Amino acid sequence: MILDFPSTEKSKKLAEKYGYDEFIVRRWLNFFGDETIKLIEAMEKGIPKYIRINTIKIDEDRLLEKLNKRGFALSKTEVPFCYRVESEPYSIGATPEYLMGYYYVMDKSSCIPPLALEPRKKDIVVDFTASPGGKTTFISQLMENEGVIIAIEANKERLQPLIDNIHRMGCLNVAVLNINAVKFSKLNIKADKVLLDAPCTGEGIIHKDKTRKVSRGKEDIEFCQSLQLDLIKSAFECLKKNGLLVYSTCSLTPEENEAVVDFLLRTYDNVTLEEIDWGDEAFIKISNTKIKFSKELRKAKRFYPHKHETSGFFVAKIRKL
C-alpha cells in the first residue's frame, strides 16, 4: 500500500512555491513535520561535491598534495576516504588524477554502503546493481584488490561505464555479469556479502534532478517497491550463513526503505539488523497512521541534505543468521 494524506493549505503553498507535485509535499509534511521546509530548501540549494580517494592507486596524503598544487581545496569528512571539495579552479572530474583513477567523484552518502558491508580480502561479494561502479570499486579498494567481486548489471547499455570505471580505478578482483539480479539466487552461488543499492524513485536526488519534483508519483513508488522486494529476497537467499547484506536507496519514501527491510524481517526467521555508524535512525512508525515497523529498524539509517549535506539516502545492514 502506498501512503497518501489529505492536502492542506500548507502543502499546496509549498508545492506551488517550489514547483513540486503536491503528492510529494503532503507526504513529506507527514513524514518529516517541521523539517520539511528545511529539506525542500536544501534540495533547492544543492549539496557539496565529494570525492572518494582510491588507495589502490595512491596514498591519501599524496593525492591531496597533488590536487592542492592544482588549486583544489578539500576537507576530510567523518566518512573514511571521503573528502569534501571546498573549492575547485575547474571541474574536479577533469584532472589527470581523475582520469588515472586516483579518485572517484561520488556523494558522501554513497560511500556508506560499501563501508557498512565490511568486505574482507577473502570474501565473495556480489554487487547486485553495480553500474556505474562507484560502490563496486570502493568495495574492491576495501578488499585491497583481493577476493572476488561479482558486479551485476541487467542493462546492457550500462555495462560499458561500469567496465570503464573498474579499469580506470585499477580493480583486478571484479567480474561483470550481465543478468537480472532477481534471478541470481538461481545460479546457486553463495556469497559472503551482498550489496543491494536498489533501483528507486530517487526522491533523495531532487537536488541534482529537478524533474523528479513532478515526475515521480504513486505508480512509480509501487513499481520500485515491487522490484525491490524481489531483489532483496534474491540477495538474502544467495547469502551464506552469517553473511551480510547491505540494502540502500537514494529515496526518502518509507515504502522503498523501511517497508522493504521490514518485509524481509517478517518473511525470514534467520535475519537481524546491525548498527550503522552514520546518519539518523530510520522510522519505526509513520506519523498519522497505524503503520509500525520492527524496532530493529532503528539500526538502519537515513541521510538528509539539510542535516548531513548529502543526497536523501537510506542504508540498512542485514545479517543472515
Buried (B, 14 or more C-beta within 10 A) or exposed (E): EBBEBEEBEEBEEBBEEBEBBBBBBBBBBBBBEEBBBBBBEBBEEEBBBBBBBBBBBBEBEEBBEBBEEEEBBBEEBEBEBBBBBEEBEEEBEEBEBBEBBBBBBBBBBBBBBBBBBEBBEEBBBBBBBBBBBBBBBBBBBBBEBEBBBBBBBBEEEBBEEBBEBBBBBBBEBBEBBEEBBBEBBEEEEBBBBBBBBBBBBBBBBBBEEBEBBBEBEEEBBBEBBEBBBBBBBBBBBBBEEEBBBBBBBBBBBBBBBBBBBBBBBEEBEEBEBBEBEBBEEBBBEBEEEEBEBBEBBBBBBBBBBBBBBBBBBBBBBBBBE
